[in-house]
């Protein structure tokens, strides 16, 4: 991956489910961790739409994993 290049090409056109699958293909089999790695990889441009996309998806997955936890 080059600095400034997208973590996953075409991320803008992916549904959330497709993005999770692409993240798993790139970084491993745990969905939340894989999406977090995508957010970390896009972190260089915190104001970018790509970073916000991956971070928001990570937060959604993280919240879903804690439903009923408290």
Phi, psi and omega in degrees: 000132177269149177297132180091347178271155181298149177296313177231120181300137178078016182304331184295334185261359184275142169287170179300317180296319178294322179295319178297316179298318179296320178296318178297317178299326183277321191237355179133184192267351178273118185301311184295316180294318180297318178292323176299318177299322177297317178296317178298319181294329179270002187298334182304333179238074185303334180273001184282153177296326180295313179301313181299319179301307183292320179295315179297320178294319176301313181298321178296316179294320181295317178297319181296328181285346181253006179297128181081002184285322187285000000 
